[in-house]
Every structure is written in structure tokens, then in C-alpha cells.
């Protein structure tokens, strides 16, 4: 059984049709800033993308060259694998109705190549509510497929609560977890990380890290502003030394908050559409969070600068075409800029 409250379930369709701008709008940060001036001589670049799924694409999506160039500039690209990777769905009816997710290994490989992301630089979280949509066997197929593709994973129990990855000269610990499940807790235990309490993370896993990054699957979908629970958890994570938090699950862009020296991006939206092929325009706005981390001796592991880069997922026949905000025109661009102006205070460049 899933762990969604009834009020959440009842609000899903209304909020999908009309994503909400309601909630507390206070205390959020601008969408880009330089935090170390002058900038460090040595830097490592991380790029965080949103949820990845084949739901809105029959074939390979198209990518704006500006987006591909941006992703190619990163030392690591971190995203959320929202759909199990299987050759044939086991939950056939649920998959056809859109209640269960699935994508093929070929689709993911082609999408990653089209986006300009080198596989050895891509890191995907499996800590999300859809991880067992195709059953335990589907989860195992997903892990095996990503291993064949040479794509590293985070958010599995087998990998540990904090997984250490090298990014240039830096050692970064990634703690990915989900607060939501589409299946019973027993099925998730031992497979998908639900370790949201940093006080319980093993100390040895945190030793000698330059930066700890949390990748939570949290919040309520189709709401542009995080709820109190997510903001409280972000403070708890920051209080335990997590310097960077990049969240998923809302399927719409959410704001940034700075908590001391920590940076929180509550929700990046979808990278590839995950909630039906035809989606209201606010849900088609996505973002890429680019964070430069200092590798200089005096500021090693500190966030030197960050910027949210926004794009829109447009239809191209049966597939999506990702266009940078700068490339949009007319009413759609004006609507997107107006909405982003509500979510992010101040200038966005």
C-alpha cells in the first residue's frame, strides 16, 4: 500500500490541471548568486536535473543546443530516474493507464545521448515512489540496466545511506531518499532508501567528504511552494552538515532557500515529462540547477556560485522538445517569465 494521505490523493487531479502558487512565499533566495568573490581558481561543476521518464515521449526527445552545452559543461549531472527500466512492463494495465511507470533501456540511452550527457558523468537516484512500479523484478532490471549503461546510481539500500562519488578533485557524499511509496513499506525496505534522518546516517560514510549533498523525493505534487514539513526537514539536514539539497517529486519548479552556508533547491520540475503526455503549461517549465563548488585549499567544498537555468518542454509530434527560456517567444514566454517571477524573487540572471 502507498503512504499517501487521503487529502493528498483527492487534490492530485485538481493540482495537476492547475498547479498551485499557494503557500508561504517568505525567506526564499534569488535564482542565481555568486557566493565566493573573487571566484575560486579551482572549481567543480555539478548540474542537477529533474525527474526523468518516458511517459511523455514515444521516441527520443529533442534538446536545445543551449541545454546540451550546459549539461556538457558539468563534472557530474545528477537526476532522478522516475521510471523503472524494463523491456516489457509487468503491470500492463497500470502502465497503459499511466498509473505505473516504465521506460526501456534504449529510450534512456538515446535520451541521454541527445541531451549531450556523457554516461560516465551521469548519476541517477532510484529513491522515488515509482521505483517498484514494475515490481521487485522490475527494480532489479533497472539496477542491472543502469549498470550496463555505465550510469552510476544513488538512493539504493545496497549502495548505502551516503554514497561517496568523486567529482574532479573533490569527494562528495550523496544521500538520496524518498518519503513516498507507491507500494508497501516491506517491499521498499532493503531496496530503496527511505533514510531521511541525517542523525542516523553512519559517521564513517560522512568522514573526509568535501561536501554532503541530499537528493530527497519529497513534498506534494504540482505545488510551486514547499510545505512546512519540507522546510523543516531542510533545516534539519543543513543542521547536520548537508551543504546542498536538490529535491524532486513536485513535477513543477520550486524556489531556492539559503540556510546558513547550505543551499536548498526544493524542486527542479520534470526533465522529461512524467505525468501524461499532454500537461498544462506551468508543469512544462523545468530547471537545471548548476552549482560551482570550490576546490581551492581555503574554501574547499564550499558553494562558490549557483544558477537555475529554466526551460520549457514543448510538443514535437509524439515527443518533447526542450527549449531554453531564452528561446521561447510570444505569450508562452511572457507567461513563463511571469510565473517564475512569483517563485523566484529578484532578477533571474
MOVENTA-V653680 format. One record per residue. N is the residue number from 1. RES is the residue in one letter. PHI is phi in radians with two decimals (999 if undefined). PSI is psi as a letter, one per 40 degrees, with the letter a starting at -180 (none if undefined). NEAR is the number of other C-alpha atoms within 8 Angstrom. Layout:
n=N res=RES phi=PHI psi=PSI near=NEAR
n=N res=RES phi=PHI psi=PSI near=NEAR
//
This chain:
n=1 res=X phi=999 psi=i near=7
n=2 res=X phi=-1.28 psi=i near=9
n=3 res=X phi=-1.93 psi=f near=9
n=4 res=X phi=-1.39 psi=h near=8
n=5 res=X phi=-1.21 psi=i near=6
n=6 res=X phi=-1.03 psi=d near=6
n=7 res=X phi=-1.06 psi=d near=6
n=8 res=X phi=-1.13 psi=d near=9
n=9 res=X phi=-1.06 psi=d near=8
n=10 res=X phi=-1.19 psi=d near=7
n=11 res=X phi=-1.57 psi=e near=8
n=12 res=X phi=-1.06 psi=d near=10
n=13 res=X phi=-1.16 psi=d near=7
n=14 res=X phi=-0.99 psi=d near=8
n=15 res=X phi=-1.31 psi=d near=12
n=16 res=X phi=-1.11 psi=d near=12
n=17 res=X phi=-1.22 psi=d near=8
n=18 res=X phi=-2.51 psi=g near=9
n=19 res=X phi=-0.96 psi=h near=13
n=20 res=X phi=-1.55 psi=h near=9
n=21 res=X phi=-1.81 psi=e near=7
n=22 res=X phi=-1.34 psi=i near=7
n=23 res=X phi=2.04 psi=i near=7
n=24 res=X phi=-1.27 psi=h near=7
n=25 res=X phi=-1.83 psi=e near=7
n=26 res=X phi=-1.58 psi=i near=4
n=27 res=X phi=1.52 psi=e near=5
n=28 res=X phi=-1.62 psi=i near=11
n=29 res=X phi=-1.85 psi=i near=10
n=30 res=X phi=-1.17 psi=i near=11
n=31 res=X phi=-1.41 psi=e near=14
n=32 res=X phi=-2.67 psi=i near=10
n=33 res=X phi=-2.85 psi=i near=8
n=34 res=X phi=-1.75 psi=h near=9
n=35 res=X phi=-1.80 psi=e near=7
n=36 res=X phi=-2.18 psi=h near=9
n=37 res=X phi=-2.32 psi=h near=7
n=38 res=X phi=-1.25 psi=i near=4
n=39 res=X phi=-1.13 psi=i near=7
n=40 res=X phi=-1.11 psi=i near=12
n=41 res=X phi=-1.23 psi=d near=7
n=42 res=X phi=-1.84 psi=h near=7
n=43 res=X phi=-2.39 psi=i near=10
n=44 res=X phi=-2.04 psi=h near=14
n=45 res=X phi=-1.85 psi=h near=12
n=46 res=X phi=-1.93 psi=h near=13
n=47 res=X phi=-2.11 psi=h near=14
n=48 res=X phi=-1.89 psi=h near=12
n=49 res=X phi=-2.02 psi=i near=14
n=50 res=X phi=-1.50 psi=a near=17
n=51 res=X phi=-1.25 psi=i near=17
n=52 res=X phi=-2.05 psi=h near=14
n=53 res=X phi=-2.69 psi=i near=14
n=54 res=X phi=-1.70 psi=e near=13
n=55 res=X phi=-0.95 psi=d near=14
n=56 res=X phi=-1.71 psi=e near=15
n=57 res=X phi=-2.38 psi=h near=12
n=58 res=X phi=-1.48 psi=d near=8
n=59 res=X phi=-2.31 psi=a near=7
n=60 res=X phi=-1.31 psi=h near=10
n=61 res=X phi=-1.21 psi=i near=11
n=62 res=X phi=-1.80 psi=i near=10
n=63 res=X phi=-2.20 psi=h near=11
n=64 res=X phi=-0.96 psi=h near=10
n=65 res=X phi=-0.96 psi=d near=6
n=66 res=X phi=-1.12 psi=d near=7
n=67 res=X phi=-1.20 psi=d near=12
n=68 res=X phi=-1.09 psi=d near=13
n=69 res=X phi=-1.13 psi=d near=9
n=70 res=X phi=-1.10 psi=d near=8
n=71 res=X phi=-1.18 psi=d near=12
n=72 res=X phi=-1.18 psi=d near=9
n=73 res=X phi=-1.39 psi=e near=7
n=74 res=X phi=-1.54 psi=i near=13
n=75 res=X phi=-1.35 psi=d near=11
n=76 res=X phi=-2.43 psi=i near=11
n=77 res=X phi=-2.03 psi=h near=14
n=78 res=X phi=-2.07 psi=h near=12
n=79 res=X phi=-2.51 psi=a near=13
n=80 res=X phi=-2.03 psi=h near=14
n=81 res=X phi=-1.45 psi=g near=12
n=82 res=X phi=-1.33 psi=e near=13
n=83 res=X phi=-2.18 psi=h near=13
n=84 res=X phi=-1.02 psi=i near=17
n=85 res=X phi=-1.80 psi=h near=13
n=86 res=X phi=-2.41 psi=i near=12
n=87 res=X phi=-1.37 psi=d near=7
n=88 res=X phi=-2.37 psi=h near=4
n=89 res=X phi=-1.08 psi=h near=9
n=90 res=X phi=-1.55 psi=d near=7
n=91 res=X phi=-1.53 psi=g near=10
n=92 res=X phi=-1.11 psi=d near=7
n=93 res=X phi=-1.13 psi=d near=6
n=94 res=X phi=-1.06 psi=d near=9
n=95 res=X phi=-1.21 psi=d near=12
n=96 res=X phi=-1.11 psi=d near=8
n=97 res=X phi=-1.41 psi=e near=7
n=98 res=X phi=1.58 psi=e near=10
n=99 res=X phi=-1.38 psi=d near=7
n=100 res=X phi=-2.15 psi=h near=12
n=101 res=X phi=-1.72 psi=i near=14
n=102 res=X phi=-2.88 psi=i near=15
n=103 res=X phi=-2.56 psi=i near=14
n=104 res=X phi=-1.58 psi=i near=9
n=105 res=X phi=-1.07 psi=d near=10
n=106 res=X phi=-1.09 psi=d near=6
n=107 res=X phi=-1.04 psi=d near=11
n=108 res=X phi=-1.09 psi=d near=9
n=109 res=X phi=-1.04 psi=d near=9
n=110 res=X phi=-1.21 psi=d near=9
n=111 res=X phi=-1.15 psi=d near=10
n=112 res=X phi=-1.10 psi=d near=11
n=113 res=X phi=-1.12 psi=d near=9
n=114 res=X phi=-1.12 psi=d near=12
n=115 res=X phi=-1.34 psi=e near=11
n=116 res=X phi=1.41 psi=f near=10
n=117 res=X phi=-1.71 psi=h near=13
n=118 res=X phi=-1.27 psi=h near=9
n=119 res=X phi=-1.03 psi=d near=9
n=120 res=X phi=-1.28 psi=e near=7
n=121 res=X phi=-1.82 psi=e near=11
n=122 res=X phi=-1.65 psi=h near=13
n=123 res=X phi=-2.23 psi=h near=12
n=124 res=X phi=-2.07 psi=h near=12
n=125 res=X phi=-1.49 psi=h near=15
n=126 res=X phi=-1.84 psi=e near=13
n=127 res=X phi=-1.55 psi=g near=17
n=128 res=X phi=-2.67 psi=i near=17
n=129 res=X phi=-1.19 psi=d near=12
n=130 res=X phi=-1.59 psi=e near=12
n=131 res=X phi=-1.00 psi=d near=13
n=132 res=X phi=-1.95 psi=f near=14
n=133 res=X phi=-1.05 psi=d near=14
n=134 res=X phi=-1.91 psi=f near=15
n=135 res=X phi=1.41 psi=i near=9
n=136 res=X phi=-1.10 psi=d near=8
n=137 res=X phi=-1.10 psi=d near=7
n=138 res=X phi=-1.12 psi=d near=14
n=139 res=X phi=-1.11 psi=d near=13
n=140 res=X phi=-1.12 psi=d near=8
n=141 res=X phi=-1.08 psi=d near=11
n=142 res=X phi=-1.10 psi=d near=11
n=143 res=X phi=-1.04 psi=d near=9
n=144 res=X phi=-1.16 psi=d near=8
n=145 res=X phi=-1.13 psi=d near=10
n=146 res=X phi=-1.14 psi=d near=11
n=147 res=X phi=-1.12 psi=d near=9
n=148 res=X phi=-1.09 psi=d near=7
n=149 res=X phi=-1.33 psi=e near=8
n=150 res=X phi=1.33 psi=f near=8
n=151 res=X phi=-1.77 psi=h near=13
n=152 res=X phi=-1.34 psi=i near=10
n=153 res=X phi=-2.13 psi=i near=11
n=154 res=X phi=-2.31 psi=i near=14
n=155 res=X phi=1.54 psi=e near=15
n=156 res=X phi=-1.82 psi=i near=14
n=157 res=X phi=-1.11 psi=d near=11
n=158 res=X phi=-1.07 psi=d near=6
n=159 res=X phi=-1.42 psi=e near=9
n=160 res=X phi=1.72 psi=i near=8
n=161 res=X phi=-1.17 psi=d near=13
n=162 res=X phi=-2.24 psi=h near=13
n=163 res=X phi=-1.89 psi=h near=11
n=164 res=X phi=-1.54 psi=h near=10
n=165 res=X phi=-2.27 psi=i near=8
n=166 res=X phi=-1.56 psi=h near=8
n=167 res=X phi=-2.31 psi=g near=10
n=168 res=X phi=1.03 psi=b near=6
n=169 res=X phi=-1.45 psi=e near=7
n=170 res=X phi=-1.69 psi=i near=11
n=171 res=X phi=-1.94 psi=h near=12
n=172 res=X phi=-2.07 psi=h near=13
n=173 res=X phi=-1.73 psi=h near=14
n=174 res=X phi=-1.92 psi=h near=13
n=175 res=X phi=-2.00 psi=g near=14
n=176 res=X phi=-1.80 psi=h near=15
n=177 res=X phi=-2.69 psi=i near=15
n=178 res=X phi=-2.08 psi=i near=16
n=179 res=X phi=-1.65 psi=e near=11
n=180 res=X phi=-2.08 psi=i near=11
n=181 res=X phi=-2.39 psi=h near=15
n=182 res=X phi=-1.63 psi=e near=11
n=183 res=X phi=-2.34 psi=i near=12
n=184 res=X phi=-1.18 psi=i near=10
n=185 res=X phi=-1.07 psi=d near=9
n=186 res=X phi=-1.06 psi=d near=5
n=187 res=X phi=-1.19 psi=d near=10
n=188 res=X phi=-1.29 psi=d near=12
n=189 res=X phi=-1.02 psi=h near=10
n=190 res=X phi=1.46 psi=e near=8
n=191 res=X phi=-2.22 psi=d near=9
n=192 res=X phi=-1.94 psi=h near=15
n=193 res=X phi=-1.23 psi=h near=15
n=194 res=X phi=-2.15 psi=f near=9
n=195 res=X phi=-1.45 psi=g near=10
n=196 res=X phi=-1.59 psi=e near=8
n=197 res=X phi=-1.66 psi=h near=7
n=198 res=X phi=-1.13 psi=d near=9
n=199 res=X phi=-1.16 psi=d near=5
n=200 res=X phi=-1.70 psi=e near=6
n=201 res=X phi=-1.24 psi=h near=11
n=202 res=X phi=-1.13 psi=h near=8
n=203 res=X phi=-1.08 psi=d near=6
n=204 res=X phi=-1.12 psi=d near=5
n=205 res=X phi=-1.27 psi=d near=10
n=206 res=X phi=-1.66 psi=e near=11
n=207 res=X phi=-1.21 psi=h near=6
n=208 res=X phi=1.05 psi=f near=5
n=209 res=X phi=-1.62 psi=i near=11
n=210 res=X phi=-1.41 psi=d near=9
n=211 res=X phi=-2.73 psi=i near=12
n=212 res=X phi=-1.92 psi=h near=14
n=213 res=X phi=-2.12 psi=h near=13
n=214 res=X phi=-1.72 psi=i near=13
n=215 res=X phi=-2.21 psi=g near=13
n=216 res=X phi=-1.55 psi=i near=15
n=217 res=X phi=-1.82 psi=g near=15
n=218 res=X phi=-2.51 psi=a near=12
n=219 res=X phi=1.37 psi=i near=10
n=220 res=X phi=-1.85 psi=h near=10
n=221 res=X phi=-1.23 psi=i near=11
n=222 res=X phi=1.10 psi=f near=14
n=223 res=X phi=-2.19 psi=h near=14
n=224 res=X phi=-1.28 psi=d near=14
n=225 res=X phi=-2.01 psi=h near=13
n=226 res=X phi=-1.16 psi=i near=13
n=227 res=X phi=-1.47 psi=i near=10
n=228 res=X phi=-1.00 psi=d near=6
n=229 res=X phi=-1.04 psi=d near=7
n=230 res=X phi=-1.18 psi=d near=10
n=231 res=X phi=-1.18 psi=d near=9
n=232 res=X phi=-1.17 psi=d near=8
n=233 res=X phi=-1.15 psi=d near=8
n=234 res=X phi=-1.06 psi=d near=10
n=235 res=X phi=-1.16 psi=d near=9
n=236 res=X phi=-1.13 psi=d near=9
n=237 res=X phi=-1.08 psi=d near=12
n=238 res=X phi=-1.08 psi=d near=12
n=239 res=X phi=-1.14 psi=d near=7
n=240 res=X phi=-1.77 psi=e near=8
n=241 res=X phi=1.64 psi=e near=7
n=242 res=X phi=-1.32 psi=h near=13
n=243 res=X phi=-1.60 psi=e near=12
n=244 res=X phi=-2.58 psi=h near=11
n=245 res=X phi=-2.27 psi=h near=15
n=246 res=X phi=-2.24 psi=h near=14
n=247 res=X phi=-1.71 psi=i near=13
n=248 res=X phi=-2.39 psi=i near=16
n=249 res=X phi=1.90 psi=d near=13
n=250 res=X phi=-1.24 psi=d near=15
n=251 res=X phi=1.12 psi=e near=15
n=252 res=X phi=-2.38 psi=i near=18
n=253 res=X phi=-1.24 psi=h near=13
n=254 res=X phi=-2.14 psi=i near=15
n=255 res=X phi=-1.33 psi=i near=14
n=256 res=X phi=-1.89 psi=i near=13
n=257 res=X phi=-2.36 psi=i near=11
n=258 res=X phi=-1.88 psi=h near=10
n=259 res=X phi=-2.08 psi=g near=9
n=260 res=X phi=1.08 psi=b near=5
n=261 res=X phi=-1.59 psi=e near=8
n=262 res=X phi=-1.60 psi=i near=11
n=263 res=X phi=-2.06 psi=h near=11
n=264 res=X phi=-2.15 psi=h near=12
n=265 res=X phi=-1.88 psi=h near=13
n=266 res=X phi=-1.19 psi=d near=13
n=267 res=X phi=-2.80 psi=h near=15
n=268 res=X phi=-1.71 psi=e near=19
n=269 res=X phi=1.34 psi=a near=17
n=270 res=X phi=-1.52 psi=i near=17
n=271 res=X phi=-1.48 psi=d near=10
n=272 res=X phi=-2.20 psi=h near=12
n=273 res=X phi=-0.96 psi=h near=16
n=274 res=X phi=-2.09 psi=e near=14
n=275 res=X phi=-2.25 psi=g near=8
n=276 res=X phi=1.29 psi=i near=9
n=277 res=X phi=-1.19 psi=d near=9
n=278 res=X phi=-1.76 psi=h near=5
n=279 res=X phi=-2.22 psi=h near=10
n=280 res=X phi=-0.93 psi=i near=9
n=281 res=X phi=-0.99 psi=d near=6
n=282 res=X phi=-1.09 psi=d near=10
n=283 res=X phi=-1.37 psi=e near=15
n=284 res=X phi=-1.65 psi=e near=13
n=285 res=X phi=-1.45 psi=h near=15
n=286 res=X phi=-2.17 psi=i near=16
n=287 res=X phi=-2.58 psi=i near=15
n=288 res=X phi=-2.14 psi=h near=12
n=289 res=X phi=-1.62 psi=h near=13
n=290 res=X phi=-1.85 psi=h near=13
n=291 res=X phi=-2.21 psi=h near=12
n=292 res=X phi=-1.70 psi=h near=12
n=293 res=X phi=-1.90 psi=h near=14
n=294 res=X phi=-1.23 psi=h near=15
n=295 res=X phi=-2.01 psi=e near=14
n=296 res=X phi=-1.27 psi=i near=10
n=297 res=X phi=-1.03 psi=d near=5
n=298 res=X phi=-1.34 psi=d near=4
n=299 res=X phi=-2.24 psi=f near=9
n=300 res=X phi=-0.94 psi=h near=10
n=301 res=X phi=1.53 psi=e near=10
n=302 res=X phi=-1.47 psi=i near=10
n=303 res=X phi=-1.31 psi=h near=12
n=304 res=X phi=-1.52 psi=d near=14
n=305 res=X phi=-2.86 psi=i near=12
n=306 res=X phi=-2.56 psi=i near=13
n=307 res=X phi=-2.75 psi=h near=11
n=308 res=X phi=-1.58 psi=h near=11
n=309 res=X phi=-1.88 psi=h near=9
n=310 res=X phi=-1.80 psi=i near=10
n=311 res=X phi=-2.57 psi=i near=11
n=312 res=X phi=-2.21 psi=h near=12
n=313 res=X phi=-1.60 psi=h near=13
n=314 res=X phi=-1.83 psi=i near=9
n=315 res=X phi=-1.43 psi=h near=8
n=316 res=X phi=-2.30 psi=g near=7
n=317 res=X phi=1.21 psi=b near=5
n=318 res=X phi=-1.61 psi=e near=9
n=319 res=X phi=-2.19 psi=i near=13
n=320 res=X phi=-1.82 psi=i near=14
n=321 res=X phi=-2.22 psi=h near=12
n=322 res=X phi=-1.59 psi=h near=13
n=323 res=X phi=-2.13 psi=h near=13
n=324 res=X phi=-1.05 psi=i near=13
n=325 res=X phi=-0.93 psi=d near=9
n=326 res=X phi=-1.12 psi=d near=4
n=327 res=X phi=-1.58 psi=e near=6
n=328 res=X phi=-1.32 psi=i near=10
n=329 res=X phi=-2.39 psi=i near=7
n=330 res=X phi=1.13 psi=a near=6
n=331 res=X phi=-1.08 psi=d near=6
n=332 res=X phi=-1.10 psi=d near=8
n=333 res=X phi=-1.13 psi=d near=10
n=334 res=X phi=-1.12 psi=d near=9
n=335 res=X phi=-1.12 psi=d near=8
n=336 res=X phi=-1.11 psi=d near=10
n=337 res=X phi=-1.14 psi=d near=8
n=338 res=X phi=-1.13 psi=d near=8
n=339 res=X phi=-1.15 psi=d near=9
n=340 res=X phi=-1.11 psi=d near=8
n=341 res=X phi=-1.14 psi=d near=9
n=342 res=X phi=-1.33 psi=d near=7
n=343 res=X phi=-1.41 psi=d near=11
n=344 res=X phi=-2.04 psi=h near=13
n=345 res=X phi=-1.20 psi=i near=10
n=346 res=X phi=1.32 psi=a near=6
n=347 res=X phi=-1.17 psi=i near=6
n=348 res=X phi=-1.94 psi=f near=8
n=349 res=X phi=-2.63 psi=none near=5
//
